């Protein structure tokens, strides 16, 4: 059990409370039971170690107020919006015989003894905390779940958890799930058979020569066509020049006028 010293405070104004925080103290209030509410403060250094734990709000603390000890339970913490430092804590007195509702963290052990996790399965945690109704003097520190023997497809429900006497979950209408061992989420693509891979390689090699032959044939055809076109152009040029010469040699004969009869 954690021990924590506290001192009573009479200051109520915001200025006095801010000065208290500057000195390294956290303002707090103690309530519950037949005694009146008490304004107290605790040292930040002393409470910081247990404040950062996940189970702080379910941890029973023995509070020492000016030499008088009593068991309390942290119920709420306020934090600064900018610095995220704790600025106020509410403590509730533990009254013997009373029952309280509290959230208890879930812990898992023996991961290496789970066949499902060994085969690559995943532990899917549905609830990290379970809300319980329990006597104030029988608050468990945590709920421990043993993963030994759990295989893929295993569903861990609240009915399989051993709870202390008189400790019961607040949800009573169903056997709710806390965690499951699920199958791996990554699926590997199956590899192609060796025969198909070899066939594809052969077809690729056979196709390449045909392509090369076609390109060579196209190139040859292109050359022949170009040479033939040049020859045709030369022939046409000669014919045209010959026609011009013939046309130049011929002279138009003068027209003869008919003789007039007298």
C-alpha positions as a Python dict, from the first residue, in 0.01 Angstrom:
ca = {
    (1, 'X'): (0, 0, 0),
    (2, 'X'): (121, 349, -91),
    (3, 'X'): (169, 603, 188),
    (4, 'X'): (120, 972, 125),
    (5, 'X'): (151, 1269, 358),
    (6, 'X'): (-98, 1556, 339),
    (7, 'X'): (-153, 1883, 522),
    (8, 'X'): (-472, 2075, 588),
    (9, 'X'): (-521, 2404, 410),
    (10, 'X'): (-747, 2694, 490),
    (11, 'X'): (-683, 2902, 178),
    (12, 'X'): (-970, 2913, -68),
    (13, 'X'): (-894, 3207, -300),
    (14, 'X'): (-747, 3139, -644),
    (15, 'X'): (-441, 3354, -568),
    (16, 'X'): (-353, 3153, -256),
    (17, 'X'): (-411, 2824, -438),
    (18, 'X'): (-178, 2934, -720),
    (19, 'X'): (91, 3020, -466),
    (20, 'X'): (47, 2673, -317),
    (21, 'X'): (105, 2516, -659),
    (22, 'X'): (415, 2727, -714),
    (23, 'X'): (559, 2584, -394),
    (24, 'X'): (525, 2230, -534),
    (25, 'X'): (195, 2125, -376),
    (26, 'X'): (-128, 1998, -534),
    (27, 'X'): (-458, 2114, -381),
    (28, 'X'): (-693, 1826, -296),
    (29, 'X'): (-1019, 1749, -121),
    (30, 'X'): (-1113, 1454, 97),
    (31, 'X'): (-1478, 1345, 112),
    (32, 'X'): (-1698, 1048, 198),
    (33, 'X'): (-1820, 879, 516),
    (34, 'X'): (-1969, 1065, 812),
    (35, 'X'): (-1685, 1315, 850),
    (36, 'X'): (-1713, 1653, 673),
    (37, 'X'): (-1515, 1727, 361),
    (38, 'X'): (-1157, 1831, 429),
    (39, 'X'): (-940, 2063, 220),
    (40, 'X'): (-588, 1927, 198),
    (41, 'X'): (-275, 1949, -17),
    (42, 'X'): (-17, 1688, -111),
    (43, 'X'): (339, 1730, -234),
    (44, 'X'): (373, 1685, -609),
    (45, 'X'): (705, 1498, -583),
    (46, 'X'): (559, 1245, -341),
    (47, 'X'): (252, 1168, -552),
    (48, 'X'): (416, 1181, -895),
    (49, 'X'): (547, 822, -884),
    (50, 'X'): (203, 668, -831),
    (51, 'X'): (20, 936, -1031),
    (52, 'X'): (174, 821, -1360),
    (53, 'X'): (72, 458, -1312),
    (54, 'X'): (-221, 324, -1512),
    (55, 'X'): (-395, 196, -1198),
    (56, 'X'): (-372, 519, -995),
    (57, 'X'): (-749, 568, -976),
    (58, 'X'): (-791, 215, -843),
    (59, 'X'): (-502, 222, -595),
    (60, 'X'): (-577, 236, -224),
    (61, 'X'): (-358, 497, -53),
    (62, 'X'): (-293, 540, 317),
    (63, 'X'): (-319, 916, 369),
    (64, 'X'): (-138, 1068, 668),
    (65, 'X'): (-301, 1398, 767),
    (66, 'X'): (-117, 1557, 1057),
    (67, 'X'): (-39, 1216, 1208),
    (68, 'X'): (-387, 1073, 1156),
    (69, 'X'): (-389, 789, 900),
    (70, 'X'): (-684, 675, 692),
    (71, 'X'): (-734, 476, 374),
    (72, 'X'): (-847, 672, 72),
    (73, 'X'): (-905, 615, -297),
    (74, 'X'): (-824, 869, -572),
    (75, 'X'): (-1140, 938, -771),
    (76, 'X'): (-1061, 1225, -1005),
    (77, 'X'): (-760, 1426, -1126),
    (78, 'X'): (-765, 1765, -1300),
    (79, 'X'): (-481, 1869, -1531),
    (80, 'X'): (-364, 2204, -1664),
    (81, 'X'): (-474, 2254, -2025),
    (82, 'X'): (-131, 2378, -2140),
    (83, 'X'): (136, 2223, -1916),
    (84, 'X'): (-60, 1899, -1854),
    (85, 'X'): (46, 1913, -1487),
    (86, 'X'): (-192, 1789, -1215),
    (87, 'X'): (-368, 2083, -1047),
    (88, 'X'): (-629, 1911, -827),
    (89, 'X'): (-707, 1564, -685),
    (90, 'X'): (-1024, 1425, -527),
    (91, 'X'): (-979, 1155, -257),
    (92, 'X'): (-1261, 942, -121),
    (93, 'X'): (-1253, 790, 228),
    (94, 'X'): (-1268, 411, 246),
    (95, 'X'): (-1557, 333, 481),
    (96, 'X'): (-1544, -26, 616),
    (97, 'X'): (-1836, -239, 495),
    (98, 'X'): (-1931, -8, 208),
    (99, 'X'): (-1922, -108, -158),
    (100, 'X'): (-1789, 102, -441),
    (101, 'X'): (-1784, 87, -820),
    (102, 'X'): (-1436, 108, -965),
    (103, 'X'): (-1252, 33, -1291),
    (104, 'X'): (-974, -224, -1253),
    (105, 'X'): (-700, -257, -1520),
    (106, 'X'): (-655, -590, -1702),
    (107, 'X'): (-311, -755, -1717),
    (108, 'X'): (-208, -1051, -1937),
    (109, 'X'): (61, -1307, -1857),
    (110, 'X'): (229, -1612, -2016),
    (111, 'X'): (224, -1482, -2373),
    (112, 'X'): (493, -1736, -2464),
    (113, 'X'): (269, -2023, -2350),
    (114, 'X'): (-5, -1940, -2601),
    (115, 'X'): (-4, -2172, -2908),
    (116, 'X'): (-203, -1915, -3105),
    (117, 'X'): (46, -1634, -3042),
    (118, 'X'): (336, -1867, -3123),
    (119, 'X'): (180, -1935, -3464),
    (120, 'X'): (165, -1564, -3542),
    (121, 'X'): (-174, -1485, -3391),
    (122, 'X'): (-258, -1144, -3246),
    (123, 'X'): (-390, -1066, -2898),
    (124, 'X'): (-690, -842, -2960),
    (125, 'X'): (-771, -660, -2633),
    (126, 'X'): (-1137, -557, -2623),
    (127, 'X'): (-1137, -416, -2267),
    (128, 'X'): (-827, -279, -2095),
    (129, 'X'): (-1030, -206, -1782),
    (130, 'X'): (-1329, -377, -1626),
    (131, 'X'): (-1576, -198, -1404),
    (132, 'X'): (-1635, -388, -1080),
    (133, 'X'): (-1859, -351, -775),
    (134, 'X'): (-1660, -453, -470),
    (135, 'X'): (-1622, -392, -94),
    (136, 'X'): (-1398, -98, -8),
    (137, 'X'): (-1158, -328, 177),
    (138, 'X'): (-1135, -586, -106),
    (139, 'X'): (-1037, -384, -408),
    (140, 'X'): (-811, -590, -639),
    (141, 'X'): (-504, -420, -783),
    (142, 'X'): (-566, -567, -1127),
    (143, 'X'): (-739, -848, -1318),
    (144, 'X'): (-484, -1106, -1432),
    (145, 'X'): (-562, -1324, -1735),
    (146, 'X'): (-348, -1630, -1807),
    (147, 'X'): (-292, -1691, -2180),
    (148, 'X'): (-155, -2043, -2134),
    (149, 'X'): (-311, -2281, -2388),
    (150, 'X'): (-504, -2013, -2577),
    (151, 'X'): (-514, -2086, -2951),
    (152, 'X'): (-627, -1884, -3252),
    (153, 'X'): (-1000, -1825, -3222),
    (154, 'X'): (-999, -1829, -2840),
    (155, 'X'): (-1238, -1577, -2683),
    (156, 'X'): (-1160, -1480, -2322),
    (157, 'X'): (-1478, -1379, -2139),
    (158, 'X'): (-1542, -1243, -1791),
    (159, 'X'): (-1679, -1581, -1682),
    (160, 'X'): (-1330, -1732, -1719),
    (161, 'X'): (-1175, -1476, -1480),
    (162, 'X'): (-1144, -1561, -1110),
    (163, 'X'): (-1254, -1262, -904),
    (164, 'X'): (-1225, -1220, -524),
    (165, 'X'): (-1524, -1296, -307),
    (166, 'X'): (-1805, -1039, -321),
    (167, 'X'): (-1642, -876, -625),
    (168, 'X'): (-1867, -873, -931),
    (169, 'X'): (-1872, -692, -1265),
    (170, 'X'): (-2127, -416, -1306),
    (171, 'X'): (-2237, -571, -1639),
    (172, 'X'): (-2450, -869, -1539),
    (173, 'X'): (-2682, -922, -1837),
    (174, 'X'): (-2421, -1087, -2060),
    (175, 'X'): (-2090, -1273, -2055),
    (176, 'X'): (-1884, -1000, -2221),
    (177, 'X'): (-1553, -1051, -2401),
    (178, 'X'): (-1229, -911, -2260),
    (179, 'X'): (-985, -1029, -2530),
    (180, 'X'): (-949, -1268, -2823),
    (181, 'X'): (-661, -1445, -2998),
    (182, 'X'): (-712, -1354, -3363),
    (183, 'X'): (-554, -1491, -3680),
    (184, 'X'): (-270, -1298, -3847),
    (185, 'X'): (-395, -1003, -4051),
    (186, 'X'): (-115, -1011, -4313),
    (187, 'X'): (-186, -1251, -4604),
    (188, 'X'): (105, -1353, -4831),
    (189, 'X'): (42, -1384, -5205),
    (190, 'X'): (97, -1744, -5324),
    (191, 'X'): (405, -1797, -5541),
    (192, 'X'): (369, -1903, -5905),
    (193, 'X'): (460, -2264, -5993),
    (194, 'X'): (804, -2314, -6146),
    (195, 'X'): (659, -2462, -6472),
    (196, 'X'): (450, -2152, -6545),
    (197, 'X'): (746, -1925, -6483),
    (198, 'X'): (966, -2126, -6721),
    (199, 'X'): (693, -2131, -6992),
    (200, 'X'): (654, -1755, -6976),
    (201, 'X'): (1031, -1716, -7018),
    (202, 'X'): (1040, -1939, -7329),
    (203, 'X'): (748, -1759, -7490),
    (204, 'X'): (918, -1426, -7430),
    (205, 'X'): (1242, -1546, -7596),
    (206, 'X'): (1055, -1687, -7897),
    (207, 'X'): (870, -1364, -7952),
    (208, 'X'): (1178, -1144, -7964),
    (209, 'X'): (1341, -1286, -8286),
    (210, 'X'): (1013, -1246, -8473),
    (211, 'X'): (1001, -888, -8375),
    (212, 'X'): (1361, -832, -8487),
    (213, 'X'): (1298, -1006, -8822),
    (214, 'X'): (992, -794, -8880),
    (215, 'X'): (1185, -477, -8809),
    (216, 'X'): (1469, -584, -9047),
    (217, 'X'): (1218, -668, -9319),
    (218, 'X'): (1046, -338, -9272),
    (219, 'X'): (1380, -158, -9294),
    (220, 'X'): (1476, -344, -9615),
    (221, 'X'): (1140, -272, -9773),
    (222, 'X'): (1181, 92, -9682),
    (223, 'X'): (1523, 110, -9853),
    (224, 'X'): (1401, -64, -10171),
    (225, 'X'): (1098, 163, -10185),
    (226, 'X'): (1316, 471, -10149),
    (227, 'X'): (1553, 360, -10431),
    (228, 'X'): (1260, 279, -10660),
    (229, 'X'): (1109, 618, -10594),
    (230, 'X'): (1437, 789, -10681),
    (231, 'X'): (1457, 597, -11013),
    (232, 'X'): (1101, 693, -11101),
    (233, 'X'): (1177, 1056, -11030),
    (234, 'X'): (1484, 1048, -11257),
    (235, 'X'): (1286, 882, -11542),
    (236, 'X'): (1010, 1135, -11518),
    (237, 'X'): (1267, 1415, -11527),
    (238, 'X'): (1420, 1286, -11852),
    (239, 'X'): (1081, 1246, -12020),
    (240, 'X'): (984, 1598, -11927),
    (241, 'X'): (1311, 1742, -12063),
    (242, 'X'): (1267, 1547, -12391),
    (243, 'X'): (918, 1681, -12435),
    (244, 'X'): (1044, 2033, -12394),
    (245, 'X'): (1313, 1985, -12661),
    (246, 'X'): (1069, 1839, -12911),
    (247, 'X'): (833, 2121, -12851),
    (248, 'X'): (1115, 2373, -12919),
    (249, 'X'): (1225, 2218, -13254),
    (250, 'X'): (883, 2246, -13409),
    (251, 'X'): (799, 2587, -13552),
    (252, 'X'): (450, 2699, -13629),
    (253, 'X'): (407, 2734, -14012),
    (254, 'X'): (255, 3061, -14130),
    (255, 'X'): (-101, 3037, -14247),
    (256, 'X'): (-147, 3084, -14622),
    (257, 'X'): (-405, 3334, -14733),
    (258, 'X'): (-638, 3211, -15006),
    (259, 'X'): (-589, 3373, -15349),
    (260, 'X'): (-856, 3604, -15455),
    (261, 'X'): (-1012, 3557, -15793),
    (262, 'X'): (-1020, 3855, -16016),
}
